[in-house]
Amino acid sequence: MMPDEHFHTDELVIIGPGMLGTSIALGLKQRGFTGRITALGRSQATLSQAEQTGAYDAVTDDPAIALGKATLAVVAVPLSGFRNVFAQIAKHASTELVITDVGSTKASVIADAKTELSDLSQVIGAHPMAGSEKAGPTAADAGLFVGKPCVLTLSDGDDPQAVELVKRLWQTLGMSILTMTPKEHDEQVAVVSHLPHLAAVMLVQVAEQLGGLDLASTGYRDTTRLASSNPPMRADILLANKDAVREALNTLGDRCEAICGLLDTGDWESVRAVLQGACDARDAWINRPSPHE
């Protein structure tokens, strides 16, 4: 089945043609999408790189040109830029424009949308759970989203046709769809995305303080990969979701204290049981059937 048989929109605008935005455009092109895809950005260097990927039919830094005829917009800018994007949409876009996004938090996105837009029925919050520590259009990957979950944060006031269009967008890119409230999303993503990033950061800090980097090899490299993620973007995310992140950090601290207590007792069996429990839980998660198999 060709993607256009279940997903089509005439004028798709990627607002923020970085790694994620350009991965969306490349993925759609690879799957036969025939609508027009425009990149809207502020940096001429980024727009030039985006154009060279072949993912876009047009690139521009003019919101009026990009949004004037747009039927679907994907907001892929850092969280600190969402309010300005929504202001541009309110000024230049049709009231029929459907809006989705790739924001790593959802409550902050909704708050910014409420500030700038009079009608949120066509704003369908999304968070594709896929990414890379690399940045920029040249790091884009057409297969980035395949087999990964995408969270939609829906409300009773959402336009059903807008919801269906956004759902089909992510499904066309190979994603499975989960739905939850913005609060549920932000609490859960703090645990499985924001906390792992901070853990990688802290592992690097500890090695810098206590030494060991000369001995580090593939295990340390893989475990700390997220520490190389875009720092300004990550700072936006952590501050936008600070309450849930603090809760996750506090829980991790409790786990650290518990492990320290076991080490103090010298109880080999208790230490082994903790390690085995985590091993079993991770293996069960890894081996769950994929919805795309």
C-alpha positions, 0 to 999 in steps of 0.5 A: 500500500502506498502511503498516499492512500492513507496520508495526504495533505497538499502543503506540509510545512516543517517549521525548524528543518533540523535533524528531526524535521528533515527526517520527517521530510525525508521519510515521507519522500521515501514513502511516496508522499506527493504533497509539497513540503516546505522548510521554514527556518531562521538560519540561512546556513540551516536552510541551505543544508536542508535544501541540499538533503533533497527533502524539501520542495522549497525552503524559506525564512519568510513565515508568510510564504511558508504558512500562507497556503499550508494545510499541515504544519509540524513544529520542530523547533526548540521548546523555547521557540514554540510561542514565537512559532504559534504567534507566526501561525496566528498571523500568517496561516489559515484557520484551517491549518492543522498543527502538530509538533515534535516537542519533548514536553507537552504541557508547555506546548499547550500553554504556549499555544493557548497564549497565541492561538484562539482555537486549539481544536486543530493543534494535535500535540505529538512526541515521536520517541526517536532521536539522535545525539547529532543535530542539523539537517545533515544528520537526518535519517529517513528511517529514524521513526520506524518501529518507534512509539509516538505519543499523541496528547489529545483532548475532548475539543480536538477536531476528529479530522485533524487527529486522524491526519496527524495520526496518519502522518506518524503511522506513515513514518512507521510509528505506533501511536500511544495516547495520553494526557499532557501530564501523563506524558511529561511524567513518563518521558521524564523517566525514560528520556530526560533522566537517562540524559542527565544520568549520562551527563553525571557519568561524564562528570564523575569520570572527570572528577575521579578519573578513568577516561583513559580506560573507558571503552565501548561500554562507557561510550554507549552508556554516555551517548546522550551526554553529547545531545544538543545542550541548548535544546536539552536545557529547554526540555529540562526546565520545561519539565522541571517538576517531573524531572526532579521527581525522577531524580529524587527516585534515582537518588533513593535507588542510589542510597539503597545500593549503597546500603547493600554494598555496606552490608556486603550481602552478595545475594542481595546485590545479585538479586537487584542486578538480576531484577533489572536484567530481567525487566530490561530483557522483558522490555527489549523482547516485547513484540513490535507492533510493526512486526 
